[in-house]
């Protein structure tokens, strides 16, 4: 099972393995409070793509397309395959800091992992 959750929400035992998919550490959150198994910066959008998108819902479809293209490179692709494999065995929660729960990188990563799983 694959879930997504804001890092500012309380961690739960239902989260399983929590993976942060942001390039920048979330403001005001300690490592202890985040309760992460891993921080996968390599699965976050590039700084230039993140800045271009600016969480503008009008750019969502173009963002998804560009972001998926970034995730096709060898290292991110390998990481995605590993996480998809892991998600077949355990609950995996992709953690993000964006305020918009529908238009963020975790949504895209979850879609890709579900396609691979």
N, C-alpha and C positions, 0 to 999 in steps of 0.2 A: 504494500500500500504506500502511496506517495501523497503527502500532504504539503501544504504551504502555510506559513504562519509568520506574522510580524514579530520581529525580535523583541518588541516592546510588550508583547503579550506574555503572560506567565507561562513558563515551561510546564509541561504536563507529562506524566508517565505515558500517556497515549501518544506522545510525539515520537517515541522510539529514538532513532538516531537523528540528531539535529545537525544540519549542515548549513552554514552561512554562505550565501551566494552573492554577497556584495563585495565590491572592490575596496570600499572604504569602511572602516570600523564604525558601527552605529554610535551616534552621539549619545552620551549619557548612560551607556550600558556597560557594566563591568563584565569581564570574562566569566566570572562566577555566575552572575545573573543570566547571562546568555545561555549558559549550560550547553555548549556546543561539543560535538564530537570532532568537527573539523571546520575550518574556514577555507573555502575553495574560491579564492580570488580569481583563479584561472577560468572559472565558469561565469564570472561576472562580465557584463558588457565592458568594452574598452572605455576609457575615460572620454574619448572623443564622441563615441556613440551615446554614452550616458548624458553628456552635456548637450548634444544635439537634441536628444529626445526630450529631456527636461520634464518627463512625466506628463507630456501633453497628450491627452487621449486622441486628439486629431492626428497625431503622428504614430499611433499604436500599430497599425498594419505595416507601415514602412519600417518601424522599429523592429517588429518581430522578424521581418524578412532579413534585415541587415544583421540582427543579432544571431539568427540561425546560421547565417553565412559565417560569422565569426566562430561559432561553435563547431564548425566543420574542420577546423585545423586539427592537426594530429593530437596535441596534448589535451585540449578540451574534449575532443571526440573520445579519446581513451578514458578520460575521467567519467564521461557520461555513460559509457558502456559498463564501467565498474559499478557506478551507482545504480544503473538499471538492474544489474545482476543482484546487487545487494537488496534492492527494493522487492525482489521476488521472495526473499527470505525474511525480511524484517520491515517494520514500518520506518519510513524515511520521511523526515520533515525538512523541507527547504525553507530556510529562514531568511528574511529580507527586512530592510528598514523602511522602505517607501511607504508613504501614507496611503497611496492609492492601491487598494487590494486587488483590483482587476487589471491594472495596467503596470506591471512590473516584471522584472527579469525572472523571478521565481515561477511565474505563470508559464513562461516560455520553456524554462528548464523542465518543469513538470510535464508539459505536453510532450517534449522530446523523450523524456524518460519513459513515459507511458507508451510511446511509439516503439521504443527499444525493448521494453519488458515483455 
